[in-house]
Amino acid sequence: MRRLFFFWQYLLGQPPWESGLAAPELVRVVAERPAGVALDLGCGTGTQARYLAEHGWRVTGIDFIPQAIAKARVKTRGLAVTLLVGDVTRLETLALAGPFDLALDMGCWHSLDEAGRRRYAAGLARWMTPNGLFMLYAFQPGAESDQWGLPKSEVVASFSPGFTLTNYEQGQGRPSAWYYLNRIAD
């Protein structure tokens, strides 16, 4: 049912989460790190992928909505960005150009069911470099009717033992947070 929600949002035009601006949290991280190879999970129309590429990163963006990827291709034309229509819970099936020094998810992971979140975390762990940074923006529990929110403890546990939480910032507006997780060397 959630998949249909996302398809409809793109078919109807510009989804409300597509601001066209790079996230300030990403801007800060890019300013602090040398450029490398990045993965944008649930990349939408490619705003974050474009920002990364404009700052020297080689980027792979993945989204399951063909209309979003088509818009992202226009937005990132001429930049070092590879865009794939695919399922983030099945990274092993995609032709990825990793391993990745940085991975970004701005609202994809929290919309997956529990089994999908487990597959996503396992796949991401396989593709990240040791000490690679994973930036995750996810909703947290709010109103009783809000079914997309996950508590901090569940988010951290979902990425253990492959990642360790190095920073956490409360989000703005609705209950949400930014999680900064480093890939632990095996």
N, C-alpha and C positions, 0 to 999 in steps of 0.2 A: 504494500500500500504506500509506503514512503517513497518507493521508486517512482510511482505514478505522480506523487506530489512534485518531485523535482522535474520530471518530464514536463508537466503542465506549466510549471513556473517559467521554464525556458521557452515553451511554445507560446506562452502569453506575452512574451517580451523580455524585459530586463527584470530578473528576480531581485527582490529587495536586498539580498545580501551582496549583490554585485555593485560595489560603490565606485569602482574604477580607480581607487587609490590604494597604494601599497600600505599594508598594515604598519603602524608606527613601531610595533614590536619587531617586525621583520627589518625595517629600515635600521633600527638600532643594532640588531645582530649583524647585518651586512656591513655596517660601519666598523664593527669590532673584529671581523674575521677575514682572513684572506679568501679570495674567490676560489671555488672548487667546483664540485659536481653536486647538483641539488635535485631533489625529487619533490614535486608538488602534487600531493595526493588530494583528489577531489578539486582539481585546478579550476573548474568553472571556465570562465571566458579568458583566463590567462593573465589576469592583472598582476598577480604575485610572480608568476613565471617571467613575465616581461620585465618587472623590476629587477629580479635576480640577474637575468641575462644582460640588461643594460649596465649592470655593475660587475660584469666579467664572469659570471657563473655560467656553466654549461648545465642546462635544465631539461629534465623530463617531467612533463605534466600528464596526469592521468585523470580522466573523468569518464563516467559511463553514459553521459548524455552527448550524443553526436552533435546536437545543435550548439552546445557549449564549446566543444572542441573546434567546431567550424569557426566560431567567433574568435576563439583563442588563436587559431592559425592566422587569421587576419591581423589580430593585435600584435602577434609576435613575428610577423614576416620579416625575414632578413636577420633575425637574431639566432643565437645558439640554443634553440629550444626545439625539443622533440615532443610532439603531442600524440597521445595514444587514447583511443576509445577503449576502455577496459575496466575491469573490476578490481578495485583496490584490495579486495579480500582474496584475490588469486594472483598475487604478484608473480608467482612462479610461472604463470602462463604468458607473461608479457616479455617482449624483447626490450629489456631495460639496459641502459648504458651506465651501469653502476660499477663499482660500489659508490655509495653516496656519502658525502661529507656533511650534508645538511638535508633534512627532510622537513617538510612543512605540511600541516593539515589545519585548515581553517574551517572547521565545522563539518567535516565528512565523518570522522570516526564515531561521533556520538549518535549518528543517525543509523548506525548498523545494529543488527541484532547481536546477541551475545556470541553466537558461533562465528559470525562475520568479524567481530572485534578480535576474537582469538586468532583467526586465520590472518587477519591484517597484521597484528602484532608480531606473529611468528614470521611472516613474510618480510616485514620491515626489518626485523633483527638480522635476517640473512643478507639483506642488501646494504646495510649501513657499515661504514668503516669503523674500526675501533675508535672510540672517543668522538664519533660523529654526533652531531646535535640534531635532535628531533624536537621541533616546535609544534605543539598541539594546542589548538584553541578548541575548547569543548564546553558545552552547556553543563550547568550543575542543577541539581534539584531546586525547584522553585515552588510554584503553586502545585497543589495536589494533582491538577490535571496535566501538568507538564511531564510528558513521558520521555523526553529526549535528554533529560539531565542525568548526569552520573556524579556521585560523590567523589571527592579527591582520592579517598582511600581505594576505591574501585579502579579509578584510572591508573594510579600508580601500580597497583597489584596486577593489572592487565598487561603491563609492560615489564614485569619482573619475571625472570631474573636477568633478562637481556639488557635492560636499561636502568639507569639510576636517575632519580629526580635531582636536578641541580639548582633549579629555580622554579618559583611558582608565583604568579601574579593574578590577583582577582581581576576579572573582566569588568567592563563598564556596561551600564544598562541592565539588561536581564542577568540573572545569575549565571556566571560563566567564569572561566579561568584560562590562563595561558600556563601550560606545562612545558618546561625545558628539561628534556631527558637526554642524557649522554649514553651512547652505546658502550656497554662494558666489553672489553676485550675477552674473547673466549679462552 
